[in-house]
């Protein structure tokens, strides 16, 4: 540090310490800003995945509802044919 002071006599020790503190502060703030951006991106990505899962669940629910409707239709038809067979057996 003394060599630097010899080459740059206008820079004293206090100015050098201030410069070091400013550079450390800049590095810390830069790191915090990068961390915040990373957190925001991760949160948005997580939200997008949750939305995709919600859409998939919605599609699966509609398919289950459709299958349930088909099963009810088949049960109704089976009951109709069962009744028809009973009537035919009685005759």
C-alpha positions in Angstrom: 0.0 0.0 0.0 2.9 2.3 0.7 4.1 1.9 -2.9 0.7 3.0 -4.2 0.9 6.0 -1.9 4.3 6.9 -3.3 3.0 6.8 -6.9 -0.2 8.6 -6.1 0.6 11.1 -3.3 -2.8 12.8 -3.5 -4.5 9.6 -2.3 -4.2 9.3 1.4 -5.1 6.4 3.7 -8.6 7.6 4.5 -9.5 7.9 0.8 -8.1 4.4 0.1 -10.3 3.0 3.0 -13.4 4.8 1.6 -12.7 3.4 -1.8 -12.4 -0.1 -0.4 -15.7 0.3 1.6 -17.4 1.6 -1.5 -16.2 -1.3 -3.6 -17.3 -3.8 -0.9 -20.7 -2.2 -0.7 -21.0 -2.3 -4.5 -20.2 -6.0 -4.5 -22.7 -6.7 -1.7 -25.4 -4.7 -3.4 -24.7 -6.3 -6.8 -24.9 -9.8 -5.1 -28.2 -8.9 -3.4 -29.7 -7.6 -6.7 -28.6 -10.8 -8.5 -30.1 -12.8 -5.7 -33.4 -10.9 -5.9 -33.6 -11.4 -9.6 -32.9 -15.1 -9.2 -35.6 -15.3 -6.6 -38.1 -13.5 -8.8 -37.3 -15.7 -11.8 -37.6 -18.9 -9.6 -40.9 -17.7 -8.2 -42.3 -17.0 -11.7 -41.1 -20.3 -12.9 -42.7 -22.1 -9.9 -45.9 -20.2 -10.5 -45.9 -21.3 -14.1 -45.4 -24.9 -13.1 -48.3 -24.6 -10.6 -50.5 -23.2 -13.4 -49.5 -26.1 -15.7 -50.4 -28.6 -13.0 -53.8 -26.9 -12.4 -54.5 -27.1 -16.1 -53.6 -30.8 -16.2 -55.8 -31.5 -13.2 -58.7 -29.6 -14.9 -58.3 -31.7 -18.0 -58.2 -34.9 -15.9 -61.3 -33.8 -14.0 -63.2 -33.2 -17.3 -62.1 -36.6 -18.6 -63.3 -38.3 -15.4 -66.6 -36.5 -15.7 -66.9 -37.7 -19.3 -66.2 -41.3 -18.2 -68.7 -41.0 -15.4 -71.3 -39.8 -17.9 -70.5 -42.7 -20.2 -70.8 -45.2 -17.3 -74.1 -43.8 -16.3 -75.4 -44.1 -19.9 -74.2 -47.7 -20.1 -75.9 -48.4 -16.7 -79.1 -46.9 -17.9 -79.0 -49.0 -21.1 -78.3 -52.1 -19.1 -81.2 -51.5 -16.8 -83.4 -50.9 -19.9 -82.3 -54.2 -21.5 -82.7 -56.0 -18.1 -86.3 -54.8 -17.9 -86.9 -55.8 -21.5 -85.5 -59.3 -20.8 -87.7 -59.6 -17.7 -90.8 -58.6 -19.7 -89.9 -61.1 -22.4 -89.4 -63.9 -19.9 -92.8 -63.2 -18.4 -94.5 -63.5 -21.8 
